Amino acid sequence: MERTYPGVLAQMQRMKSTTDAYVLMARKGVPQEKFNLMTSLAEWRKYKAFYNFEKQIATEVMEFTERPDNKIPMSYMRRLPYPCIAVHTCPIEIKDHRSDRVLITFSGNAFIWIEDDGRLHSTWEIDDEVFEWTFLDVDEVYTFKDWFDRSLEVLLHFNDISDREIAEMKEIFGVKKFQDLSAISGTQGDMLVERFGVDKARTIVDAINKSNIQEVLLQRVISIVLYLNCTNADIEAAEEKLKAGAWASIIGGEPREVRRNERRQALRETEGVKVMDVGYRIASDFKRSFSEDEERNEGTGEKTGRTVRYHTRRRHAHHYWVGPRNGPIAEDIMHPGEGERGLVLYWHEVIEVNKHKKTDEAFEVGVKRQEEPKGEYES
C-alpha cells in the first residue's frame, strides 16, 4: 500500500478526523473499497503488533460466544495488549439460516484497535485488500447484549428512518428489542412493504442483515480480547523463539526444526514487527468439548439437589477475585493494586466433571412405548 499510494498512510497518521482521512484518500486516488484497509494500516503501523493464532485454538476461542459472554461489561474491552493489533485466526462463514447457503466468508485476518474516545474498532478481511468495518462504543453502562439495538438504530437513522418508524417496525416484528428478532417472516416482509414502501423496506432489511453480520464479527472480537487478557494465555514472541533456534509461525507450516538461513530470512522480513504465536504450545493437547454442566440454578448459585453424570466442560474464560477478602475494591477493578480487591481473567482448558463416574459401560434409558398406529379413518 505504501508503494501504491506513497505518503498517504503517513499523512493519515497525523489526521485526527476520519472524515479528513477519507477526503485525502479520495484525492490521492485510493478506491473506496480500500478505505477500511488503509484506515486500519494507518493505526497498525504505529505499533506493528501481530498475533498469529494456531488454527485449532483459534476455532475454540472464536466459538466462545455463548452467554455469559454477553454480560461482560464493555469497559473490559479497553484492555488491548497494544492500542492496535493485527490477528490471524480462522475463517468465518455467514450462512442463510433458511437454506444454510454461505452468504459471505471472512478470511480470519483482522485489525482491532481502540481510540481515545473509547470506541473499539475492527476490520475483517473478505477478499484481498477488501475489509468489513465494525465498531463498538465501549461504555461503562451497557453490555454486549444491548449493542445490536444501538447499532441497528444508528444504521436506520443514517437512512432517514425516524424513531416513530422504528417503534412501528418493532410492532410489525412483535418484539420489544431488535435483539429478540430471529428472522423476518414473509408476512412481516409484506407488512414492511405496505407500511414503508418497497425501497424503504429493502433499506430496513439490508440494515438488519448488516447488523447481524457485524454482531457475529464483534462476538469474535470479544472472544479474542478476552483470551489475550487471560493471565495464563499461551502467547510467545516469535522473534525470541527463532533466535533460540525454535520453530515460529512466521516460518510457515507445522512446527519443525528450523534451518539457520530460514531463521535469518524470517527475522529480516519481520524486522520491526512484534509477531506473537498464540496457542501453539497447547495445540498438541487440544480436544474439542462442550459443557453440559447444569449443576447450579442460573442466577442463584444454589445446588439443584441432583447429581450430574460424567461430562467435560468446554474451554472458557472465567473471572476470579484476588486480594484480601475484606480489602477495598480497586478503582480500576481489572488492575488491583497492593492490598486492593480486584478481578483477573483466567483461561480454563477442558475440565472433566465427576471424573469418578467415568465408565465405558452402557446405561439404561427409559423409553415410553408408542401405541400402534390406527387405521386412516379410525378416530
Secondary structure as UniProt FT lines:
FT   TURN            2..4
FT   TURN            6..7
FT   HELIX           8..13
FT   HELIX           18..27
FT   TURN            28..29
FT   HELIX           32..34
FT   HELIX           35..44
FT   TURN            45..47
FT   STRAND          49..53
FT   HELIX           55..62
FT   TURN            67..68
FT   HELIX           69..71
FT   HELIX           74..78
FT   STRAND          84..88
FT   STRAND          92..95
FT   TURN            97..99
FT   STRAND          102..106
FT   STRAND          109..114
FT   TURN            116..117
FT   STRAND          119..127
FT   TURN            128..129
FT   STRAND          130..137
FT   TURN            140..141
FT   HELIX           144..146
FT   HELIX           147..158
FT   TURN            159..160
FT   HELIX           163..173
FT   HELIX           178..180
FT   HELIX           186..196
FT   HELIX           198..228
FT   TURN            231..232
FT   STRAND          235..237
FT   HELIX           238..243
FT   TURN            244..245
FT   HELIX           249..251
FT   HELIX           260..269
FT   TURN            270..272
FT   STRAND          274..278
FT   TURN            280..282
FT   HELIX           283..285
FT   TURN            298..300
FT   STRAND          311..313
FT   STRAND          316..322
FT   TURN            325..326
FT   TURN            333..334
FT   TURN            338..339
FT   STRAND          341..348
FT   STRAND          351..353
FT   HELIX           355..357
FT   TURN            376..377
//
